[in-house]
Amino acid sequence: MNTKSSYWLHAIESSEGLNTVDRLNEILFGLIMVLTFTCSISAATAGHEELPTILWSALGCNVAWGLIDALMYLFAVMLGRGEMFDNVRKIRNATTSANANAAIREALPSAISSLLKAEHINYLNEQIKNLPEPPSRVSLVWQDLWRALAIFLMVFLSTFPVTLPFLFIRDISVAIRISNAIALILLFTTGVYLARHTGRQKILSGLAFTFIGFLVVSVTMALGG
């Protein structure tokens, strides 16, 4: 493996994965999605659908949403990696130091860029000029696939409790109501935990996400679900 390939492969493999907020967002979206799905079945069938059908449909929704999230993660990784390579090329190919420095500031978050002095930017410019040329084509590595698998499992397992009532309760209407209650509790808990990592008020954050779920349930009940 040549120096260029080994440098960028190491840089990609050592990149950070999903942070806590990203993981919680995936769980929140998954819970809202499966709650919407189970409520939609209830409204569409007026509670007359066979229990096994609802169970397998809910599980299918969990699997489908987990796969979508995993694929969207891989898509975002490739876009972000391509943007990084484009920024490096733009800086390396700049015809003047002023253009290169402007490209560096544009590539950095504004909060960081505003703190850096001209000598800092010049130093970054020199270091980037010394980097190997980025790959011409964006590719995925095994770590990306493992993280995508982790996202799938995270979404599926976090939404699986919502389907449990359909395994143990024979009355469809009761099972749906308990499933809705479990989803609302999980939404509240996840909202509280998310607030801990974003500096928000915990109870208000939990109630906000619970309210979203409550609106979904209320609309469904108003439609006869």
C-alpha positions in Angstrom: 0.0 0.0 0.0 1.5 3.4 -1.0 2.0 6.3 1.3 -1.0 8.2 0.0 -3.4 5.3 0.4 -2.1 4.4 3.8 -2.4 8.0 5.2 -6.0 8.5 4.0 -7.0 5.0 5.0 -5.7 5.6 8.5 -7.4 9.0 8.7 -10.8 7.5 7.6 -10.5 4.5 9.9 -9.7 6.6 12.9 -12.6 9.0 12.3 -15.3 9.3 15.0 -18.5 7.4 14.7 -21.9 8.4 15.9 -22.0 10.6 19.0 -24.5 10.3 21.8 -26.9 12.9 20.3 -26.8 11.2 16.9 -27.7 7.8 18.5 -30.5 9.3 20.5 -31.9 11.1 17.5 -32.0 7.7 15.6 -33.9 6.2 18.5 -36.4 9.1 18.7 -37.1 9.0 15.0 -37.5 5.2 15.2 -40.0 5.4 18.1 -42.1 8.1 16.4 -42.1 6.1 13.1 -43.2 2.8 14.7 -45.8 4.7 16.8 -47.2 6.3 13.6 -47.2 3.0 11.9 -49.1 1.1 14.6 -51.6 3.9 14.9 -52.1 4.0 11.2 -52.9 0.3 11.1 -55.4 0.9 13.9 -57.1 3.7 12.0 -57.1 1.9 8.7 -58.5 -1.3 9.9 -60.7 0.0 12.7 -59.2 -2.6 15.0 -60.4 -5.5 12.9 -57.0 -6.6 11.6 -55.7 -10.0 12.7 -53.2 -9.8 15.6 -50.4 -11.7 13.8 -50.7 -9.3 10.9 -50.3 -6.3 13.1 -47.4 -8.0 15.0 -45.5 -8.8 11.8 -46.3 -5.5 10.2 -44.9 -3.6 13.3 -41.8 -5.8 13.3 -41.4 -5.2 9.6 -41.6 -1.5 10.2 -38.9 -1.7 12.8 -36.6 -3.6 10.4 -37.4 -1.3 7.5 -36.7 1.8 9.5 -33.5 0.4 10.9 -32.3 -0.4 7.4 -33.2 3.0 6.1 -31.3 4.7 9.0 -28.3 2.4 8.4 -28.2 3.2 4.6 -28.7 6.9 5.2 -25.7 6.8 7.6 -23.6 5.3 4.9 -24.8 7.9 2.4 -24.0 10.7 4.8 -20.5 9.2 5.5 -19.7 9.2 1.8 -21.0 12.7 1.3 -19.0 14.0 4.2 -15.9 12.2 3.2 -16.2 13.5 -0.4 -16.6 17.0 0.9 -13.5 16.6 3.0 -11.5 15.4 0.0 -12.8 18.3 -2.1 -11.8 20.8 0.6 -8.3 19.4 0.8 -7.9 19.6 -3.0 -9.3 23.1 -3.1 -6.7 24.2 -0.5 -3.8 22.3 -2.2 -4.7 23.7 -5.6 -5.2 27.3 -4.6 -3.1 29.6 -6.7 -2.4 32.1 -3.8 -1.9 31.8 -0.1 -4.9 34.2 0.4 -7.2 31.8 -1.6 -5.9 28.8 0.3 -6.4 30.5 3.7 -9.9 31.6 2.7 -10.7 28.0 1.7 -9.4 26.8 5.1 -11.6 29.2 7.0 -14.6 28.2 4.8 -14.0 24.5 5.6 -13.8 25.1 9.3 -16.8 25.7 11.6 -17.4 29.4 11.9 -17.0 29.3 15.7 -13.5 27.8 15.3 -12.5 29.8 12.3 -13.2 33.1 14.1 -10.8 32.2 16.9 -7.8 31.3 14.6 -5.2 34.0 13.9 -3.5 34.4 10.5 -0.4 32.5 11.6 -2.6 29.6 12.6 -4.3 29.5 9.2 -0.9 29.7 7.5 0.4 26.8 9.6 -2.7 24.7 8.6 -2.1 25.7 5.0 1.5 24.5 5.1 0.5 21.2 6.7 -2.3 20.5 4.2 0.0 21.3 1.3 2.3 18.5 2.6 -0.5 15.9 2.8 -0.7 13.2 0.2 -3.2 13.8 -2.6 -6.7 12.6 -1.5 -8.1 9.6 -3.2 -10.0 10.4 -6.5 -12.9 8.2 -5.4 -14.8 8.0 -2.1 -15.0 4.6 -0.5 -16.3 2.9 2.6 -14.3 0.9 5.1 -15.2 -1.9 7.4 -15.7 0.5 10.4 -18.5 2.2 8.4 -20.3 -1.0 7.8 -20.0 -2.0 11.5 -21.4 1.4 12.5 -24.3 1.0 10.1 -25.0 -2.4 11.5 -24.9 -0.9 15.0 -27.4 1.7 13.9 -29.8 -0.9 12.6 -29.6 -2.9 15.8 -30.0 0.2 17.9 -33.1 1.3 16.1 -34.6 -2.2 16.0 -34.0 -3.0 19.6 -35.1 0.4 20.9 -38.5 0.1 19.1 -39.0 -3.6 19.7 -40.7 -3.0 23.2 -43.5 -1.2 21.3 -44.4 -4.5 19.6 -44.3 -6.6 22.7 -48.0 -6.1 23.6 -49.0 -7.8 20.3 -47.1 -10.9 21.5 -48.9 -11.3 24.8 -52.3 -9.6 24.6 -55.0 -11.2 22.4 -57.3 -8.2 22.4 -56.1 -6.0 19.6 -57.6 -2.7 20.9 -55.9 -3.2 24.3 -52.6 -4.3 22.7 -52.6 -1.1 20.6 -53.3 1.2 23.6 -50.6 -0.5 25.7 -48.2 -0.3 22.7 -48.9 3.4 22.4 -48.3 3.9 26.1 -44.9 2.1 25.9 -43.9 4.3 23.0 -44.9 7.5 24.9 -42.9 6.4 27.9 -39.9 5.6 25.8 -40.2 9.0 24.0 -40.3 10.8 27.4 -37.3 8.8 28.7 -35.2 9.4 25.5 -36.2 13.1 25.5 -34.9 13.5 29.0 -31.7 11.7 28.2 -31.2 13.8 25.1 -31.6 17.0 27.2 -28.8 15.9 29.5 -26.4 16.1 26.5 -27.8 19.2 24.9 -28.2 21.5 27.9 -32.0 21.6 27.7 -34.4 21.3 30.5 -34.9 17.6 31.1 -38.6 17.4 32.0 -39.6 19.9 29.3 -37.6 18.0 26.7 -39.2 14.7 27.7 -42.7 16.2 27.7 -42.1 17.8 24.3 -41.3 14.5 22.6 -44.1 12.8 24.5 -46.5 15.5 23.2 -45.5 14.7 19.6 -46.3 11.0 20.2 -49.5 12.0 22.0 -50.6 14.1 19.0 -50.0 11.0 16.7 -52.2 8.9 19.0 -54.9 11.5 19.4 -55.2 12.1 15.6 -55.5 8.3 15.2 -58.2 8.0 17.8 -60.1 10.9 16.3 -60.0 9.0 13.0 -61.5 6.0 14.7 -58.3 4.1 15.5 
